[in-house]
Amino acid sequence: MQLTRTVRRGFYDDDSAPPGGRRFAVSGGEQGVLHHYLGAIDAAREGVYFENQIFAQPDVLARVGAALSRGVRVVAVVPGTPSMLVKLAQVPRRRGGLRRARRARHA
């Protein structure tokens, strides 16, 4: 079961409901994971541990900096080499990186 997620605005363009489900305007983006991260970092008193493919969201990094200033211990586990989807998503839209990332995700 997926409880939270982050979807960039415009990444998906089909807001149709899944079979038996309710419509969700995913084309506008969804930032549940981001909100959970920010709340957890802000509430941390002793330590924060992250495991994530991507650890470069500016809001998260700013809050991590503030946590470090409060004396919170921060551990971030990320892959040594980004996945192909991350690499493709970094290619500017005009070169088709996002389209290629979407196709690779469904392959």
N, C-alpha and C positions, 0 to 999 in steps of 0.2 A: 504494500500500500504506500502510495506517495502522499505525504502530508503537506509538504512545502516544495517549492521549486522557484527557480528564477528563469524567466523567459524574457529576452530582450524585446522591446517594442518593435513590431514589424517583422520579427523572425518567422512567425507563422501568419498566414493571412486568411485562414479558414476558421471562423468562429462557430462552426456547426456543433451541435450537441452530439456526444457519443451515443451509441445505441443504449437506450434506457436511461440516459443521463440528461443533465440540464446544460443549456448553452452557456459557454463562458467566453467572454470577449478576450481571448488570448492574444489577438493581434495588438492589443494595447499594452501587452506586457504583464508580467506577474512577478512580484519580488518577495515572496514569502520567506525564502531562505535568507535574503539580505536582512529583512526585519528581525528574524530570529538571531542572526549573527550579531547585529548591532545591539539588541537587547541583552544578549549573553555577555558581550564584551563590556558593555556599560555596567552590568551588575557584578562583574567578576571582582573578587577581593584577593584571591590567592593565585589562581592560574586559569589559563584558557588553552585548550588543545584543539587544533584544527586538523582535519584530513580533507583535502580538497584538490581537484584537478587544477583549479585556477585560484590563485591567491593574490589578486592584483586590483580588486575593486577599490577605488579611491576612498569611499566612505568607510570601508572596513579597515583599510590601512591607517586612516586618520584616528579611528577609535582604538586600534591596536597601539598606536603611538601614545595616546592618552592613557591607556591601561598600563603601558610600560612606565610612564611617568608616575603612576600611582603605586608602582612597585609590584604590579601583577606579572607573574611569570607567564610567558607566551611561547607555545610550541606550535609550529606549523609544519605539517608533513605534506609535501607536494612531490610529484614525480620529477625525477632528474631530467627527463626528456618529455616535453609536452606530447599529448596524443595527436594523431593526425587531424582530428576534428578541430582541436585548438589551433594548430598551425594554419589550417585552411580558413578558419574564421578570422584570422589576423590579416588575411589578404584583403586589400581594399575592395569594396563592392564593385567598383568599375572594372575590376579584373575578374569578377565572378567568384571570389572566395566564399562568400556566404552561400551562393547557389551550390557550389561544389561540396561544401560542408553538409548541406541539407541532403544532397544526393548520397553522399558517403554514409550518412547516418541511417539511411533507409536501405542501404545495400546489404 
